[in-house]
Structure formats: structure tokens, C-alpha cells
Amino acid sequence: MNLLDLPQTVLMDIFEYLPYDEVAKKREVCSHFNFTGQQVLNLGFNKIIMEHAKIFKRIKSMLPRRESERRNHPLSRHSDILTSIETRISMLTMTYSKFIDLNMCCFIPGRVLDEIGEILRLLLTTSKPLRPHEVLQELRDISSMAIEHFDEKIATDFKQEHRKQLAESSGTRLLVCGPLGDISFSGVKRECQPVDHAIVQQAIVQLAPLSAGNQATSTRGRLNIMLQRQYQQQRLLASKVRSLEAARKTQDRRLHEATGCITELTTQVSELKRQLEDVVANTPSVAVKRQAVSSSDCLPALKKPKV
């Protein structure tokens, strides 16, 4: 009997005994293995989310309510590790869930699921204080690499493919559900029903005038608000320009007055300098000598020393 002839449920049970990293690698074998591996990986991601929530709730119930006592409790580092794992799960969900819901891919990094499962089992089996950095180092590395690789190499192609599918989807039926069936990423069951694209298209055509009118009204309102804001800004700028212009005129007037005063003072100094030169030129040199002799006669005579 061929392995591919087994029922789908049996094949999924076999795959669930394998590590998720191996399941991700086995997807390359054939399309049947790819489909089964996608379902196993998505279900495994949901199981990890629910298992983490259950363990986190149990650890929180064992911690004291006082923050000062909680930091010294032996399980405080368990809580820190679970908080970091919750952050990683949220990042992975934001990266993959929208494409999984569009039935374009599955949760690809199976090694991340294996690492999270090992950490959760470690937290369940030990009560000793752990070092969060050492425990979470591998998970941080591989999850960051998986997210970066998906965003840079895979997500762009999926977005282009999704646009093409939307453009070519006329006359087809769209299945509004993910590869998980009735299981969502929040762990809550949801119904999955096919939607007729023709009916959806007809409803869109009927609702188009209403939506167009609503859009026009909202656009007019936004434009009015923008015009009012622009008018207020223009008035504010105009008042600032007027005040700056008045200040500039005042400064120009003061500068002109100061320049006139400086020019007048310069003229007076030049006139005084010219008059002084004329006085010095008209004074005879003899008068200067006489003035020097008369000043020497005014000095007291020196007494001769006694012999």
C-alpha cells in the first residue's frame, strides 16, 4: 500500500509525530505532503498559542500579587520568559496570519514551533530560577531571521499574487476561510462558508451609489476643514508679517537717526581739527620760546651749599 493512499487524517496523525521542522522540510516532497504539512504546521501554531496561554495563566496564579514579593519569587523568571514568548508569538502572528487567512501560505518556520515547545516543556518540568537570556537566545535569533526572510523574500511575491487573483476573480467562487478549517489563531472556533463572487459583485454594484455619496460627503467635509485650517494659518502668518514689517520700519528709522548723529559728530570733529591746525600754524615760534623762558623764571632759585 502506498503512503499517499492513506486517508488524510491518518497521514496528519503520522506527521504530528514528527518535529515541526521536519514537517516543514517534508512539504517539498509532493503537493499532497505540502497540503498535509501546511495543516499540521498551522494546527501546531494554534496548539503552541493555547499551551502558552494555559501555562502563563498557571504561573501567574502561583505568583504573589505584591510586586515587591513577586520579583523575589522563584517563578518570577518563568513569568518573564513567558512574557517574552508572548511577544514573539504576537510578532509571528502579525507576519503570517494575514497571508494564512488568504489561503496563500502556512506557518512556514517549523523550527520556531519546536523551540517554543521545548521552552514550554522546560518551564513545566523545573521550578528552579532560570536565566531568560540564555533560554530565549535561540528563539529570538531564529524567529527574527524567519520574520525578516519572510518580509523581504516571500511577502512581496504574495502581495503581487493576491492583486492578480483579485483582478482575475470575476466569475469564480471565493472560499472565505483559512487552511485551518474552523480554527482561528485566537483559539476560538469560527464557521467557514463559501461566498458566491457574483452575489458579492452585485451587492457591491448596488451599494456603489450610496458609498460614493458617503465618500463625496466625507470628502467635502474634509476639504472644508482643511480650507478652514489653511485660512486660519494664512491669517496668522499675515499678522506675523505685519508685526515684523512694523518692527523693521522702526529699526530702519532708528538706524537712520543714528547715522545722521554720527555724520554730524564727524563733521564737528573735522571742523575742530581744522581750527586747531590753523591756530598752531598762526602762532610764532618766538612766543613759544618766551613762554618757555618765563616758565623757567618762575622756578625758585637753588641755594648754594655752605663751605
Disulfide bonds with the S-S distance in Angstrom:
none
